[in-house]
Amino acid sequence: MLTAMLLPPVPWLLLMLFGARLLYWRRSIAWFTMLMGAAGVWLSCCSAVGDWLEASALKPPPALSTERIADIKRLVGSGKKVAIVVLGGGREVFAPEYGLSNLNGMSLHRLHYAIWLSRQTGAPILFSGGVGLAESVGVPEAEAAARIAERDYGRPLTWIESESRDTRENASHSVAMLKPAGVTDIVVVTHGWHIRRAVRAFELESQRAQTALRVTPAPMGLAASSERVMLRWMPSSEGYTRVRAVLREAAGLLFGA
């Protein structure tokens, strides 16, 4: 609830309401305040603003290069214990078209990339995701991912971590699961705007668990938009989602979430 209140469009809407209240006393200030609120709502829905915020505030690392993927493959081939860790991004409690639970689009993209990466390197996959703090009860995300990976991709997951509710728990539960298996290197798969906080959580948990775990970021979803420049400055559902995600991650990094 706190996150929902702090992220757009709520602050801008409150600013507009405040401006409307000022109409009784300071009309010029009131109109300026309401226009600022309207501009904030507009910009909060632009994909160009989301891209700029991500690049300037989060600075995600580049995607894994062909050379880096080859290095990981060589590590696996040399007998090193390497695991690809996919962080869940949400699920559909019940998808009527399938008649059971399903991953949402964000999680499906992460799982798809992790399976592709596993085929390229030979590294096994751990999917981490339970029932998020903001979600209703139901089948844990990791269980839905395991079913999809085996049924639709023919690539069973090696580990399923279904208890975590947020990024920090993704890290703590995953490290606890991988440590007994002797894993020394992990490749963390998540969206670019989430990767810095995810890597930090795994590095901190590795230190806490006193295990020498090398963390390699594997951000995805970094493709540049193919929209015309003018359209990227027009409000859209994609822009709204992107801006909120970036601002949420920036706040999480700032407050150590």
C-alpha positions, -999 to +999 in steps of 0.1 A: +000+000+000+028+024+008+045+017-025+012+023-044+007+056-026+042+068-034+044+059-070+027+077-099+000+087-106-011+091-069+014+120-059+005+139-091-032+134-085-029+146-049-010+177-062-038+185-086-064+182-058-043+205-037-042+230-065-080+228-069-083+236-032-061+267-037-085+281-063-105+298-034-074+318-023-046+319-049-059+313-084-025+317-102-007+294-078-036+270-080-036+268-118+002+264-118-001+235-093-027+218-112-008+221-145+023+207-128+002+177-116-012+172-151+023+174-166+035+149-140+008+124-149+016+128-186+053+123-182+048+094-159+031+075-187+058+081-214+081+053-224+109+079-232+108+091-196+110+055-184+140+048-206+158+080-194+151+072-157+164+037-161+196+048-178+203+076-154+191+063-121+196+025-123+224+022-149+219-015-156+249-034-170+248-045-206+234-079-217+257-109-217+279-108-247+286-138-269+321-140-254+308-139-219+283-167-226+311-188-241+331-182-209+302-195-188+300-225-211+337-232-205+332-230-168+304-255-169+325-278-192+355-276-168+334-290-140+326-258-121+293-257-104+273-230-122+236-223-118+213-199-137+190-182-111+157-168-125+138-143-103+101-144-106+081-113-116+046-123-109+019-149-118-017-153-128-034-172-100-058-187-125-056-184-163-090-195-178-075-203-212-053-230-196-075-239-167-047-235-141-022-210-129+003-193-152+032-169-152+026-133-161+043-118-192+073-105-172+081-139-156+076-157-189+102-135-206+127-141-178+121-179-179+123-179-217+157-162-216+170-184-188+161-215-208+178-201-239+209-193-218+208-228-202+208-244-237+238-222-247+259-229-217+247-262-202+241-247-168+211-259-148+183-235-137+169-225-104+136-205-105+129-184-074+094-171-067+066-179-042+036-157-035+045-121-035+037-098-006+011-079-027-004-110-042-034-132-031-029-168-021-025-195-047+000-217-065+036-204-059+052-189-090+080-214-091+056-243-094+040-227-124+074-220-139+085-256-134+054-269-151+059-245-181+096-253-184+090-290-186+057-290-206+063-263-231+101-262-234+111-297-226+137-283-201+129-294-165+142-270-138+169-284-115+158-264-084+124-248-075+124-222-047+088-214-039+089-197-005+103-162-013+080-131-013+105-104-025+140-099-038+158-103-005+140-136+001+148-147-035+184-143-025+184-159+009+163-189+000+182-195-033+216-193-017+205-217+011+194-241-016+225-239-038+251-239-010+247-277-002+249-284-040+284-268-040+275-241-065+302-215-068+290-194-097+255-181-104+241-162-133+212-140-122+184-135-148+160-106-144+149-074-161+175-047-166+157-023-143+158-049-115+193-064-120+213-041-097+191-047-067+189-084-074+227-087-077+232-067-045+208-090-026+227-121-038+261-107-029+250-096+006+234-130+012+265-148+000+285-129+025+260-135+053+260-173+045+298-173+044+300-188+009+322-177-019+295-172-045+304-153-077+274-135-091+272-127-128+243-103-138+223-114-169+199-086-175+172-089-202+144-068-216+170-042-227+159-039-263+154-003-275+118+007-284+109+006-321+083+033-317+087+067-334+102+093-312+070+113-310+050+083-299+075+076-271+065+110-256+028+101-257+011+085-227+009+047-230+004+017-207+039+005-215+054+039-205+033+039-173+045+005-163+081+013-171+082+045-151+067+029-121+090-001-122+121+022-124+110+045-096+102+015-074+136+000-080+153+033-074+135+036-041+144+000-032+181+007-039+180+039-019+163+024+012+182-010+010+151-031+002 
